Amino acid sequence: MFFNGMAANGCRVSTPALTPDLRDDEITTFLVGRRRLDRVAVRHTVGLDDQVEGEGGVADPAQNSGARYFKLKLNGDPEADAARLIRIGNELVHATLRLPGDTRRQRAIRRSRGPWRAGRSPGR
């Protein structure tokens, strides 16, 4: 029911306010052409203030809805980010996951100059 409502533009997406370069009929044509997928990958974003360890932490299925894909937020401090990524990795090490990289953050990873292994900090 939800999918059908969205395909029929039940939420009434109007393009002039969002994207003046598109007409309403183009949105409708696009939505009508969508087909329901058998599976959808759920990604959980781990924010800077999110709990990492234990119950309610990143590996807790009640917290992450059983997600297998994670987007990990970084704050731009390579040493602090590396330590946090190691903590997150230690929590997720036994789960079946996909951890996609964020290319905008690759500079911070390169600056850390260290091995990325659970339990070992960069530079050691």
C-alpha positions as CSV (number, residue, x, y, z in Angstrom):
1,M,0.0,0.0,0.0
2,F,2.8,2.4,0.9
3,F,4.7,1.7,-2.3
4,N,1.5,2.2,-4.5
5,G,0.8,5.5,-2.7
6,M,4.3,6.8,-3.3
7,A,4.2,5.6,-7.0
8,A,1.0,7.6,-7.4
9,N,2.6,10.6,-5.8
10,G,0.3,10.3,-2.9
11,C,2.5,12.7,-0.9
12,R,2.0,15.3,-3.6
13,V,5.6,16.1,-4.4
14,S,5.5,19.4,-6.3
15,T,8.6,20.3,-8.3
16,P,8.5,24.1,-8.6
17,A,9.4,24.5,-4.9
18,L,12.0,21.8,-4.9
19,T,13.5,21.7,-8.4
20,P,12.4,24.5,-10.8
21,D,14.1,22.7,-13.7
22,L,11.5,19.8,-13.5
23,R,7.8,19.9,-14.3
24,D,5.2,18.0,-12.1
25,D,4.4,15.7,-15.0
26,E,8.1,14.6,-15.1
27,I,8.0,13.6,-11.4
28,T,4.7,11.7,-12.0
29,T,6.1,9.9,-15.0
30,F,9.2,8.9,-13.0
31,L,7.3,7.7,-10.0
32,V,4.8,5.6,-12.1
33,G,7.7,3.8,-13.7
34,R,9.2,2.6,-10.4
35,R,8.8,-1.1,-9.5
36,R,8.8,-2.6,-6.1
37,L,12.1,-4.3,-5.2
38,D,12.2,-7.7,-3.5
39,R,14.9,-6.5,-1.1
40,V,16.1,-3.2,0.1
41,A,19.5,-2.7,1.9
42,V,19.1,-0.7,5.1
43,R,22.0,1.6,6.1
44,H,22.4,2.8,9.7
45,T,24.2,6.1,10.2
46,V,26.4,6.1,13.3
47,G,26.5,9.7,14.5
48,L,29.2,11.4,16.5
49,D,27.0,11.3,19.7
50,D,25.8,7.7,19.2
51,Q,26.7,5.1,21.9
52,V,29.3,2.7,20.6
53,E,29.6,-0.1,23.1
54,G,27.2,-2.4,24.8
55,E,23.4,-2.5,24.9
56,G,22.0,0.3,22.7
57,G,25.4,0.6,20.9
58,V,26.2,0.2,17.3
59,A,26.1,-3.6,17.2
60,D,22.8,-3.8,19.1
61,P,20.1,-5.0,16.5
62,A,17.5,-3.1,18.5
63,Q,19.4,0.1,17.9
64,N,20.5,-0.5,14.3
65,S,17.4,-2.3,13.0
66,G,19.6,-5.3,12.0
67,A,21.4,-3.2,9.4
68,R,24.4,-4.7,7.6
69,Y,25.5,-1.4,6.1
70,F,26.9,1.5,8.2
71,K,27.8,5.1,7.5
72,L,30.2,6.2,10.1
73,K,30.4,10.0,10.8
74,L,33.8,11.5,11.4
75,N,34.7,14.8,13.0
76,G,37.9,15.6,11.1
77,D,40.4,14.9,13.9
78,P,42.4,11.9,12.5
79,E,43.6,10.6,15.9
80,A,40.2,10.8,17.6
81,D,38.4,9.4,14.5
82,A,40.9,6.5,14.3
83,A,40.3,5.6,17.9
84,R,36.5,5.8,17.5
85,L,36.6,3.7,14.3
86,I,38.6,1.0,16.2
87,R,36.0,1.0,19.0
88,I,33.2,0.7,16.4
89,G,35.1,-2.0,14.6
90,N,35.6,-4.0,17.8
91,E,31.8,-3.9,18.4
92,L,30.9,-4.9,14.8
93,V,33.7,-7.4,14.2
94,H,31.4,-10.5,14.5
95,A,28.5,-9.1,12.4
96,T,28.1,-9.6,8.7
97,L,28.5,-6.1,7.4
98,R,29.3,-3.8,4.5
99,L,31.2,-0.7,5.5
100,P,31.1,1.7,2.5
101,G,33.7,4.4,2.5
102,D,32.9,8.1,2.3
103,T,35.2,9.5,-0.3
104,R,34.9,13.0,1.2
105,R,36.6,11.7,4.3
106,Q,39.5,9.8,2.7
107,R,41.9,12.6,3.4
108,A,41.5,12.1,7.1
109,I,42.1,8.4,6.8
110,R,45.2,8.9,4.7
111,R,46.6,11.5,7.2
112,S,46.3,9.0,10.1
113,R,49.2,7.0,8.5
114,G,48.4,3.9,10.5
115,P,47.2,0.4,10.1
116,W,43.4,-0.1,10.4
117,R,43.2,-3.2,12.5
118,A,40.9,-3.7,15.5
119,G,42.8,-3.2,18.7
120,R,45.6,-1.2,17.2
121,S,45.8,2.5,17.0
122,P,47.2,4.3,14.0
123,G,50.9,5.2,14.5
124,R,51.7,2.4,17.0
